[in-house]
Amino acid sequence: MSKHNIVKATFALLDSKGDLIKDADKGLSTDGIYVADHNGEGFSQINVSAIEAPGTPGWGNGQVKRTAYGKSMPTLALTALDLDFRINQMLKGFTQNPNTGAWVRQLPKPHVAMIAESQSLDGDISIYECFNNIEFVEEASNNSTDTNNEAAYSTVLNGNVLTPLKPDIFLAANGVQQPYMIAKSTDKGFDLDKLYAETFGGYAKPKSVVPGVSSSAASGVVHSAASSAASSAAPGVGLGK
């Protein structure tokens, strides 16, 4: 089906075992995830390439008898209208120098998980493209002087999508693991909570307290990820805060 519009991009950092890093300093927020949708912040482009490549035909007896397909090796190209400076450095794996406070490139790159949400043409259906293990680079920094027009440059991040970190996630029906998942909110069996948990290394939405309801009764009530007001959250605060 056709789709349009970027609703939001949500990120997380995972450790080497594929578990969510829930730490305001070592991770992207206290609950581990970051929705890039604050004041002036968002993405103008999220492009996914090389999800599949054309197969190579196998000939026999003058006929194409089979087709050989290579591995899926997706790449990402993201353009941000604006992106929180610290979050940008964390996604690239830059670390802060304790002497100057400046950010410096460090290898190996961190494991970044991401879900990009878009819409159906009528806007009633959400499409989720999921990646569990991305390495991002920002290849260039461009600067120009302002004149009677402002010279503004957007942040451009390019990412290589690697194999998911846990062996039991992103599995096809035949049990073969893939680096890319796509989901539609109206599909049979769709579960946004499980999608977030699988992509973001076990993420679970914080429980909310309902006014006038006891804490024990409210323990089973959670926010809907789709209805979280991410745009009103402070930078560095994850979904559901």
N, C-alpha and C positions, 0 to 999 in steps of 0.2 A: 504494500500500500504506500501511497505517497505520504510524505510528512513535511512539516515546516516548523520554523521557529525554534530557537534554543530557549527552553524553559529555565534550566539551570544545569550547572556542572557541580558535582559533589566529589570531594577528594578525601583520601585517607593515606596515612603512612602505615606500612606493615613491617613487622620484624622479619628476620630471616626464616622463621617458621611459618610465616603467613598470618600471624595474629595481629590484631589491631593494636596500635600504640596509642593508649589513652593517657596522654600527658600534655599539659599546656606548654611545656618546654621542649620535650623530645618529640612530641607528636604535633598535630595540627590544632588540637583543642583538648579539653578535659574529657570529652566523650569520644574523641578520636577522629571525628570527621569535620570537614569544612565545606559549607555551601557558599560558593562564590556568587553572592547575590546581595551584597550590602550597598550602601549609598555610592552611586557612581560605578559600581563594580559589576562585571558580567562579561560574557564572551560573545563576540560578534561572529566567530566561526569556530566550529569543531568538525574537522574533516577526518574521516577514517579511510585509509587506503590499504590496498593489498590484503583485504580480508580473504580473498581467494584469487588465484591466478588461473588463466586458461590451461586446460590439460594438454598433455602431449599424446596424440593418437598413436596407438599400437597397431601396425599393419600385419595382416596375414592373409594369404590366398587372395591378394588383390583387394582386400576389404579392411575397413577399420573394425577391428575385433574388440578393442578395449581402449580405455583412456587412462593414462597415468597422471595423478594429481600430486603436486608437491604440498608441503606443509603450509598452513595458514601463518602468515607473518605480517600482521597488521602494523601500520604506522599511523601516528596521530599528528595533526597540525592544528594548533589552537591559537586563536588570536583573541586577546582580551581587550575590552574597552578600558578596563582597569583591573588590577589584581593586587590585593594586599601585598605590600612589599615583603614582609616576613614570610608569608605563605609562598610567594614566588621563589624565594631563596630556599625554603625547605623542600619544595617540590623538585628543585634542581640538585639538591644535596649540598648546597653551600652551607658552611658553618661559620659561626660568629667568632672573630678574633677577640680574645679577652682584653687585649691591650688597647686596641683602637675601636672596637665595636663594629668594625667592618666585616662584611661577609666574604668568604673565600671558598673557592671551589675545592671539593674534597671527594675522593673516590674511595671505595666503590659508590655508585649511585644508590639512593634509597629506593625501596620498593613502594611505588605509588599505585594505589587503587583508585579507580574513577568510574562514576556513572554519569553519562550524559543523557539528559532528558529532553525530548522534543515532543511535538504534537502531531496528531492527524490533521488533515486539512480543515475539518470542521471544529477542531480544538477540543473535542470531547474525549479523545483517546490519547493516552500518554505512551510514548515509545522510549524504552530504556536501553542504551547501549553500554555494556559493562566490560570492564577490564580490571584484572586482579593484580597485574604486575607490570608496571610501566617504568621506563627510565626516561626522564625528560632532560632536554638541553635547551638553553636559550642561546642560539648561535651568534647573535649580534646585538649590539646596542647602538641605536642611531640617534643622533642629536643634530638639531638645526636651530638657528636663531629665530626668534619671533620677529615678525615685521608687523604690518597692519593686519596680518593674519597670524593666528597662533600656530606654531609648528609643533604638532603633537604626534608622538609615535606610540603605537600600541605594543604591548608585550606579546611576543610570538614564541610559543613553546612547541618544540617538536619532540615526539616520543616514539620509542620502539616498544612494542608490546611483547613481553616475554611470556614464557610458560607460567601458568598459575602456580603459586607457591605450595599449595596443598594438593595431594594427589587425588582427592575425592571431590573436587569442585570443577565446575565448567565441563561437565561430562555430557557427551552425546548419548543417544539411546543405546548405542552399542558399547558404551563404557569408555570410549576414546576421549581423552581430554583435549580441549581446544582453548585458544587464548581469548576468544571473543564470544560474548553472549548478547542476544537482543531479545527484548520482551515487550509484549503489548498488554496494556492494562486490562483489556476486555477478554483476553484469552482464557480458556478453561484452565483452571489450576493456577492461575497467576496469583502470586503472594509477594507483595512488596517487602514485607518484613523479612522473608526468607531470602529474597533477592539481595537486600542490603547485607544480611548476615553472611551470605556466601561470598559476595564481592568484597566486603570490607572486613574480612577476618574475624567474624563472630560478632559484629556490631549488633547491639540490641537497643531499641529506643528507650529513653528514660521514661519511667512511670510518672504520670502526672497526678497531682492531688486535686480532686474535685471539691469546690467549696461546699460545705455542709455535709460532706460525706466523710466517714471515719477513715483513718489511714489504712486500716485493714481492708475496708470495702473498696477503697480507691486503688489498692495494689494491683487489681486486675484491669485498670483503665489506663490506656496508653494513648499518646498522640498519634495521629495519622501522619505519616511522612509527607503525604501529598498536601496536607493542609498546614504544615508548619510555616510560620511567617518568617522565613529565612531572611527576607529583605529588611526586617526590623531588628535583626540580631546584631550584636556588636561584633566587629572583626575578631576572628579567632574562636567564635562560638559555633559549635556544631549544630546539626539538625536536632530539633526537638528541645532546644534550650529556650 
